[in-house]
Every structure is written in structure tokens, then in C-alpha cells.
Amino acid sequence: MTIDQIEPQAVDSPITRSALFMVATLGPGEHCAVRVREVCGDLAGLVRSVGKRVPSGNLSCVIGFGAAVWERLFGTPQPIGLHPFREFGSGARKALATPGDILLHIRAEHMDLCFELAALLVKRLGDAVAVVDEVQGFRYFDMRSIIGFVDGTENPGPRDVARFTLVGDEDPAFAGGSYVLVQKYLHDMAGWEALSTQEQERIIGRTKLADIELDAASKPSCSHSSLTTLEEGGQEIKILRDNMPFGRPGAGEFGTYFIGYARSPAPIEQMLENMFVGKPPGNYDRLLDYSRAVTGGLYFVPPVDFLEQAAE
Ligand code: HEM
């Protein structure tokens, strides 16, 4: 099979209004691994069955697997970049690793579609997994993050997205796969809102209302945008993000579910290091004075054919 015949999972699914993120751990025993492989084979059919009922609903589901269970589930070889989530920073400003072997990233225009598919998958997985985190995300006004800034603007465009997100010749056995890193953030919304708009704009590196990048003279080197812009040999290295706001206002919970896809974990990890440790060290991302990461996981998203063969 050549690279252009490989069907990737729906990594580059269209932007949707709703998403459901589910992280689960795999139970002990061979029967758990067998069940998960069976569900890998059922996934595409389930997405078709639920999605067909609302043709404009853009339902999609990406499944990813962590380093700790790869060999148990699929044997060897293992994707070359797959390893446990690497932690960055320390103390209150830390990108920490939390338990999780399987990630489901379900996207659709309406939460009922995400919910229905998640419920079917959880039923099929049964006691083979334990769900350790589940977040229902929604798109805020004008594609904004919960902190009020438009989120996702600098994602790669349709011409570049495959080259930044899909494994190629560097790991032929896993070509067409992708790495995905997730973190759940909780915000100190009162602290963030106490800042002036200008202070917030200097932290993000863009204007709030119009979402325009600050010019070089007024954009601090510790802005979120500066620290997450990577270059290699004069070329920008991008990742694909589809963050979602979530929360429970009554409980004082205001969150961002960060999700980033890339061809290798390296650029996302470099961004985390720049944000949490700083570039140079100490010149860290001030967004983290108002945002705390409470989960962290790294997964590999194999191509569709791999999932189907795993079930055979
Ligand atoms: C607290 C959670 C986060 C929030 C609320 C947030 C929000 C934003 C916003 C508002 C932008 C500007 C608009 C855009 O280009 O999308 C942005 C840009 C960006 N963010 Fe984040 N982000 C978060 C965490 C992260 C993390 C953890 C990473 C990577 C590890 C990351 C990577 C990026 C990248 C690559 C850009 C584009 C930079 C550029 O090219 O200008 N973000 N983010």
C-alpha cells in the first residue's frame, strides 16, 4: 500500500460546535485487550450509523492509544515517537501526566450526536476499560476560547494540514497515523477578568476583538503566540488544535480542553516546554498564571486500516 492509499482517521475533521473527550484506562487480562480491538473494528460502522441520522451533523471520532498499552493491544512494532506523556515545569506551573490509555475525540455539530456515539462505545467497551475523564466541550461565541479570545486562527490550512499532522516516510509502518496530546486546563476566571483587555492581549499576543496578531514591537517574547510559534530551518512548524471550552458556572469551573495533533510529539512538547519552563527559562507563558493543567496524556492515532486489521 502506498502512502496516498492510506486512510487517516478523521484528524482533520471540519470545525464543529460540540466535542466530547473521553479518556479511559485498559483493564487487566487478555479479554480486555480483545474487546478493545473488536471495538476498533466496529468504530467506523458506529460513526456511520449514528452520523447518518443527521447528515449535516459532521459526526466524527478519533481513537488514540497510549504507550503503556500499545504492545498489549497491538504487539510490536510500536510507533517510533510514542512514549508516556513528558512532564514540563514544576510547582503550580506544571504540565503533568495523568492516567489514560485510550482517548476518544468525538466531534459533531450537536452534542446529541457526540453523546449517542459515546454511549454506544462505552456500552461496547463494557468492563474492558474504566473511564477516568470525560469532558463535554462547546464552541463559544465567534469561535472564541472561554478566556474570550478567538482560538484556532493559526491552525495549518487545508494545503498544509496533512504534512504537519500525518506520519510519513520517517516511520513507514505507521504512515498516515498521527500523535495527539491532550490537557485539561482550569482557569482562574476572576483573576483573568480583572486584567485590562490590553494586558490580556499582551499575554496572548493578539488583539481580543479583531483577533489580529500584535506587531513585533508590542508583542512580548513571553506571549502565548510567541512561545508556541516554532521554526526549523526558516520554516514554521505547525500543529493542528481543536480546543474546546467547557465548564460549570455554578461550580465556578471554567475550562479549556486543549487538544493538539502533530506528525511527531516533538513540536507539541517543545511548545509545552516554552510555555511552562520559558524561553529562555523564566520567560514563561503568563496565561499559566491564570490556567492550571489538571490532566495530560499523549496518544498515537493509527490509520483506519490499522484499526480494521487489529480487529481481525
Ligand atoms: C490554557 C489553554 C490554552 C488556551 C486558552 C489557548 C488559547 C490560544 C489562543 C486564543 C490562541 C490565538 C489564536 C490562534 O492562533 O489559535 C492560541 C494560539 C496558539 N496556541 Fe494556544 N491555548 C492554550 C494552550 C495551548 C497549548 C498547551 C499549546 C501547545 C502545547 C498551544 C499552542 C498554540 C499554538 C501553536 C498557537 C498558534 C500560535 C501562532 O502561530 O501564532 N496552546 N492559543
Residues whose N, C-alpha, C, O or C-beta is under 5 A from the ligand:
A	BS01	HEM	S145 F149 V150 D151 G152 T153 E154 Y185 S225 T228 T229 T256 F258 I268 M271 L272 S291
